[in-house]
Amino acid sequence: MEECGIEIAVGRLFCVSSNTGSYPGYGGYDLVPTKVMLGFACSYVRGELRDSDETHGARWVAKEQPLTMFAEPFLTQYNAYLDGGVHYHAYVTKPQFELQRTQLLHSL
């Protein structure tokens, strides 16, 4: 609700992603640490979709359209969503995106 103005219902887990690199920080941070992100399929409940400082160009699109819009690592994560299972991905983003490991954790 805070970032894009809509209320959602959280659904199934489809992806566990780890950016395993640590990078020099910025904005007062010494080091940007390794991250673990969970991807959930969500359903729209109510609200008016809008942009914010954290969401640029928020809009509704066809399910396949993000395949032409996303760059890595989001493209790998979105493909996991389309696959229907639960996937694990380990990657680094600097100096360029490199997928280090991918594993199907659970098939639906």
N, C-alpha and C positions, 0 to 999 in steps of 0.2 A: 504494500500500500504506500509506504513512504517514498520509494524510488519512482514508481510509475503510475500511481493513482488507482490501481485496481486491487481488489481482494481476490485471493486465489485459494484453492483447496490443494494441499500437498498430496501428491499421489506416490507412485512407485519410485524407488531408487533405480536409476539406470546406469550411473557412472560414478566411480571413485577415481579421482585424478590427483596425481602428485607431481608438482613442479619441484624436482629434486635439486635444482640449483640454488645456490645462495649468491646474492649479488650485492655490490656496494649500494648502500641506500642513498636516499635523497630526502630533502625536506626535514632534516634533523635526525634521520635514522642512520645508524652506522652500517647496518646490514639488513637486507631483505632476506628473511629466512625461507627455508623449504616450506611449501604450502601443501595442504591436503584439501581438496574441494569435493563436495558431494553434489551430484546432479540428480534432481528429482523432476519427474514429469508432473506438471501441475495443471489444474483446470480453472478456467475463469469462473468467478462467482458473481462479482458485480463491480461497478466503478467505471470511471472514464479514463481510458489510457492517455497518458501525457508524458512529455519529456521532463527531465530534471537534470541537475548537475551530474548525476550518475547514470542516466539513461538518455542517450542521444539518438534521436530518430526513432522513437518507439512507435511501432505500427503493427497491425495484424497482417500476416502474410500466409500464403499457402504452405502446407507442411513441407514440401520439397524445396521451396524457394531459398531457405537459408543455405542450402548447399552451394549456391552461387554467390552468397553474401558473406559468409564467414571465412576467416583465416584460422590458421592453427594457433592455439590448441583447440579452439572452439569447434572447428570442423570435425576433428576426431571425436570430441565429446558428443556432438550432434549426431554423428553416424552411429554412435553407441545407442543413442535414444531411438533412432530409426530401426535399429536391429532388434530391439525388444528385449534383450537380455540385460544382465548387469555386468558391466565391464570395468576392468582396472587398467589405468594408463599411467605410466611413469614417463616424464619427459623433462627436457630443459628448454628454455626459450632464448638463451643467450649463449653464444653469439647469434645463433639461429635456432629455430625449432628443430628438435630432434626427439623422436619417439624412441625411448629406451626400452620400454617393455609394454606389452599389451596382453591382457589375459581375460578370457570370458569367465566370470565368477559364477554366474548362474544363467541358465537358459530358460526362457519362458515358453 
